[in-house]
Amino acid sequence: MTTPVAGSNARRAAGLVLLAIVLAVTCGLLGRWQWNRHVDRDAVISGIEANYDAPPVPLEQLLAAPGAVVPDAEVWRPVTAVGHYEAEHTALLRNRPVDGENGYQILVPFVVAGAGGASTGAVIVVDRGWVPLGPNDRPSSVPAPPSGRVEITVRLRADEPASPRGAPAGQVQAISTAQVLAAGGIDAATVSTYRAYGVLSTEKPAAAAALEPLVKPSLDPGSHLSYAFQWWTFALGALIGFTRLGWLELHEPGPGAPAEAAPRRRRAPSAEDEEDALIDSQLP
């Protein structure tokens, strides 16, 4: 028959083991999440290293027609195109610091020309660079792109998801082609667009006033991998530690359990003890 003390110990032991399992599973999932972030970041870095400084190819080689999506393996790949800027439809990208500095990135629609030089009507948004913040949270000036026929080299990026956040007139929160064109006063439904944008590398002829160029993206992998191993270490520690406490709770006497009598050590008789024993033996 189970005693009340033994039953209480078993319940506490079961609670500790359950706590160990919950903590181990939670930490394990957090470690898995950080591992996935590490894998994603590693793929981004591999793409930058493979494509950023690759020789440029014609735009139509990677994006055959309007509506085409940039293949994952070609993100950051330099491409060339000929056409003209629609400078009057420029939009500003806000809340996107560059190398730790606040400013606005300048987004301009670029109408691509066909092989014969005539405009195809297809539009790709070009991120030409950035300008620092000016007074009243607006740029002091926005240098215009070169006019007329222009040959550009841009690095392709996938079109960003549309931002649900609002922005002042002429500004956007994301480089989503439809939102950029709308901010510049163009209805995206009336033009052919690529599901991509380009980060400017060079343009010929050059603009009269240059923008600050965007810096090469960081190749720092971050701390996701070390965080993953830390979470998995916590999972293992929780599993071992709390399971050990449960085992001790189950196998050690609880409060109120009778203590075992400790064996008494026999003391050797002293000289006084021997003298008393001798006198006692002589008495009648």
C-alpha positions as CSV (number, residue, x, y, z in Angstrom):
1,M,0.0,0.0,0.0
2,T,1.4,3.4,-1.0
3,T,1.9,5.8,1.9
4,P,0.8,9.4,1.7
5,V,4.4,10.6,1.7
6,A,5.4,8.2,-1.1
7,G,2.4,9.3,-3.2
8,S,3.3,13.0,-2.7
9,N,6.8,12.3,-3.8
10,A,5.6,10.5,-6.9
11,R,3.4,13.4,-7.9
12,R,6.2,15.9,-7.4
13,A,8.5,13.6,-9.4
14,A,6.0,13.4,-12.3
15,G,5.6,17.2,-12.3
16,L,9.3,17.7,-12.5
17,V,9.6,15.3,-15.4
18,L,6.7,17.0,-17.2
19,L,8.4,20.4,-16.7
20,A,11.6,18.9,-18.1
21,I,9.8,17.8,-21.2
22,V,8.0,21.1,-21.8
23,L,11.2,23.1,-21.4
24,A,13.2,20.8,-23.6
25,V,10.6,20.9,-26.4
26,T,10.3,24.7,-26.2
27,C,14.0,25.3,-26.2
28,G,14.4,22.7,-29.0
29,L,11.8,24.5,-31.2
30,L,13.5,27.9,-30.5
31,G,16.8,26.3,-31.6
32,R,15.2,25.0,-34.7
33,W,13.8,28.5,-35.5
34,Q,17.3,30.0,-35.2
35,W,18.8,27.2,-37.3
36,N,16.3,28.0,-40.1
37,R,17.2,31.7,-39.9
38,H,20.9,30.7,-40.2
39,V,20.1,28.5,-43.3
40,D,18.2,31.4,-44.9
41,R,20.9,33.9,-44.2
42,D,23.6,31.6,-45.5
43,A,21.6,31.2,-48.8
44,V,21.4,35.0,-49.1
45,I,25.1,35.4,-48.5
46,S,25.9,32.7,-51.1
47,G,23.8,34.5,-53.6
48,I,25.5,37.8,-53.0
49,E,29.0,36.2,-53.3
50,A,28.1,34.4,-56.5
51,N,26.2,37.2,-58.3
52,Y,27.2,40.7,-57.0
53,D,30.4,41.0,-59.1
54,A,29.4,38.7,-61.9
55,P,29.6,40.0,-65.5
56,P,26.4,41.8,-66.6
57,V,24.0,40.1,-69.0
58,P,21.1,41.7,-71.0
59,L,17.9,42.2,-69.0
60,E,15.9,40.0,-71.3
61,Q,18.2,37.0,-70.7
62,L,16.9,36.8,-67.1
63,L,13.5,38.4,-67.4
64,A,12.2,37.3,-70.8
65,A,9.0,39.3,-70.6
66,P,7.0,41.7,-68.4
67,G,5.6,39.8,-65.4
68,A,8.7,37.6,-65.1
69,V,10.0,36.9,-61.7
70,V,13.7,37.0,-60.8
71,P,15.0,33.4,-60.2
72,D,16.3,32.9,-56.7
73,A,19.7,31.9,-58.1
74,E,19.9,35.2,-60.0
75,V,19.2,37.7,-57.3
76,W,21.8,40.5,-57.3
77,R,22.9,39.5,-60.8
78,P,23.9,42.6,-62.9
79,V,21.9,43.2,-66.0
80,T,22.0,45.8,-68.7
81,A,19.1,47.6,-70.4
82,V,18.6,50.6,-72.7
83,G,15.6,53.0,-72.4
84,H,14.7,56.2,-70.7
85,Y,13.8,57.3,-67.2
86,E,10.3,58.7,-66.3
87,A,11.8,61.3,-63.9
88,E,8.5,63.1,-63.3
89,H,7.2,59.9,-61.6
90,T,10.0,59.6,-59.1
91,A,9.0,58.1,-55.7
92,L,10.9,58.1,-52.4
93,L,11.5,55.1,-50.2
94,R,11.3,56.0,-46.5
95,N,12.5,54.3,-43.3
96,R,15.3,52.4,-45.0
97,P,18.6,53.4,-43.5
98,V,21.7,53.0,-45.6
99,D,24.9,51.8,-43.8
100,G,23.4,53.1,-40.5
101,E,22.4,56.6,-41.9
102,N,18.9,57.8,-42.3
103,G,17.8,59.0,-45.7
104,Y,15.5,58.4,-48.7
105,Q,16.2,56.0,-51.5
106,I,15.3,57.4,-54.9
107,L,13.0,55.1,-57.0
108,V,12.5,56.0,-60.7
109,P,10.5,54.1,-63.4
110,F,12.7,53.1,-66.3
111,V,11.0,52.3,-69.7
112,V,12.9,49.6,-71.5
113,A,13.6,49.9,-75.2
114,G,13.5,46.9,-77.6
115,A,16.2,45.6,-79.8
116,G,15.4,48.2,-82.5
117,G,15.5,51.1,-80.1
118,A,11.8,51.6,-79.9
119,S,10.2,51.5,-76.5
120,T,8.6,48.2,-75.5
121,G,6.5,50.0,-72.9
122,A,7.8,47.6,-70.2
123,V,8.7,49.3,-67.0
124,I,11.2,48.3,-64.3
125,V,11.7,50.4,-61.2
126,V,15.3,51.5,-60.6
127,D,16.7,52.3,-57.2
128,R,19.2,55.0,-58.2
129,G,20.7,55.7,-54.7
130,W,19.9,57.7,-51.7
131,V,19.9,61.3,-50.3
132,P,20.2,62.2,-46.6
133,L,17.3,63.6,-44.6
134,G,16.7,67.3,-44.9
135,P,14.6,69.7,-42.8
136,N,11.0,68.7,-42.0
137,D,11.8,65.0,-42.6
138,R,12.2,65.5,-46.3
139,P,15.2,65.6,-48.6
140,S,16.6,69.0,-49.4
141,S,16.8,68.1,-53.1
142,V,16.6,65.1,-55.3
143,P,19.1,65.0,-58.2
144,A,17.4,64.2,-61.5
145,P,18.4,61.2,-63.6
146,P,19.9,61.7,-67.1
147,S,17.4,62.5,-69.7
148,G,16.9,60.8,-73.1
149,R,18.3,57.5,-74.1
150,V,20.2,55.9,-71.2
151,E,22.1,52.6,-70.9
152,I,21.9,51.3,-67.3
153,T,23.5,48.4,-65.4
154,V,21.5,47.3,-62.4
155,R,21.5,44.4,-60.0
156,L,18.3,42.6,-60.0
157,R,16.2,42.2,-56.8
158,A,12.9,40.5,-56.3
159,D,9.9,42.8,-56.1
160,E,9.1,43.3,-52.4
161,P,5.6,42.6,-50.9
162,A,3.3,45.6,-50.8
163,S,3.5,47.4,-47.5
164,P,0.2,47.8,-45.5
165,R,1.6,51.0,-43.9
166,G,0.7,54.3,-45.3
167,A,3.2,57.0,-46.4
168,P,3.1,60.7,-47.3
169,A,2.4,61.6,-50.9
170,G,5.1,60.6,-53.3
171,Q,6.6,58.1,-50.8
172,V,6.5,54.4,-50.2
173,Q,7.4,52.0,-47.4
174,A,8.5,49.1,-49.7
175,I,9.9,48.6,-53.2
176,S,6.7,47.1,-54.5
177,T,6.4,48.0,-58.2
178,A,2.7,48.7,-58.0
179,Q,3.0,50.9,-54.9
180,V,6.1,52.8,-56.3
181,L,4.3,53.6,-59.6
182,A,1.2,54.7,-57.7
183,A,3.2,57.0,-55.5
184,G,4.7,58.5,-58.7
185,G,1.3,59.0,-60.2
186,I,1.2,55.9,-62.6
187,D,-1.6,53.3,-62.5
188,A,0.4,50.0,-62.6
189,A,-2.6,48.3,-64.3
190,T,-2.1,50.5,-67.4
191,V,1.6,49.6,-68.0
192,S,3.6,46.4,-68.4
193,T,5.9,45.8,-65.4
194,Y,8.5,43.3,-64.3
195,R,8.1,41.6,-60.9
196,A,11.5,42.9,-60.0
197,Y,13.5,46.1,-59.5
198,G,17.1,47.0,-60.1
199,V,19.7,48.6,-57.9
200,L,21.7,51.0,-60.0
201,S,25.3,50.2,-60.7
202,T,26.2,52.5,-63.6
203,E,24.3,54.6,-66.2
204,K,25.5,56.2,-69.4
205,P,25.4,59.1,-69.8
206,A,26.0,59.9,-66.2
207,A,23.6,62.2,-64.3
208,A,24.6,65.9,-63.8
209,A,24.4,65.4,-60.0
210,A,25.2,61.9,-58.6
211,L,23.3,60.3,-55.7
212,E,24.9,58.5,-52.8
213,P,25.3,54.9,-54.0
214,L,23.9,52.1,-52.1
215,V,26.5,50.0,-50.3
216,K,27.2,46.4,-51.0
217,P,25.0,44.2,-48.7
218,S,26.6,42.8,-45.6
219,L,28.0,39.3,-45.6
220,D,27.8,39.0,-41.9
221,P,26.1,35.7,-41.1
222,G,24.9,37.0,-37.7
223,S,24.5,35.0,-34.5
224,H,21.7,32.6,-35.5
225,L,23.9,29.5,-35.5
226,S,25.3,30.2,-32.0
227,Y,21.8,31.0,-30.7
228,A,20.6,27.7,-32.1
229,F,23.2,25.7,-30.2
230,Q,22.5,27.7,-27.1
231,W,18.8,26.8,-27.2
232,W,19.6,23.2,-27.8
233,T,22.0,23.2,-24.8
234,F,19.3,24.7,-22.6
235,A,17.0,21.9,-23.9
236,L,19.4,19.2,-22.9
237,G,20.2,20.9,-19.5
238,A,16.5,21.2,-18.7
239,L,15.9,17.5,-19.6
240,I,18.7,16.2,-17.6
241,G,18.4,18.6,-14.6
242,F,14.7,18.4,-13.9
243,T,14.6,14.6,-14.6
244,R,17.4,14.2,-12.1
245,L,15.4,16.2,-9.5
246,G,12.4,14.0,-10.2
247,W,14.4,10.9,-9.7
248,L,15.7,12.2,-6.4
249,E,12.2,13.2,-5.3
250,L,11.0,9.7,-6.0
251,H,13.9,7.8,-4.3
252,E,14.6,9.9,-1.3
253,P,12.4,10.0,1.8
254,G,10.0,12.9,1.9
255,P,9.0,15.2,4.8
256,G,7.7,13.2,7.8
257,A,9.3,9.9,6.7
258,P,10.7,7.9,9.7
259,A,14.4,8.3,9.8
260,E,16.6,5.2,10.1
261,A,18.3,4.8,13.4
262,A,21.9,5.5,13.1
263,P,24.2,2.7,14.6
264,R,25.9,3.8,17.8
265,R,29.6,3.6,17.9
266,R,31.1,1.8,20.9
267,R,33.5,3.8,23.0
268,A,36.6,2.2,24.5
269,P,36.5,2.2,28.4
270,S,38.6,4.8,30.1
271,A,40.9,4.3,33.1
272,E,38.1,5.7,35.4
273,D,35.6,3.1,33.9
274,E,38.0,0.3,34.6
275,E,38.6,1.4,38.2
276,D,34.9,1.7,38.9
277,A,34.3,-1.8,37.4
278,L,37.0,-3.2,39.7
279,I,35.5,-1.6,42.8
280,D,32.0,-2.8,41.8
281,S,33.3,-6.4,41.5
282,Q,34.7,-6.4,45.0
283,L,31.6,-5.1,46.7
284,P,29.2,-7.8,48.1
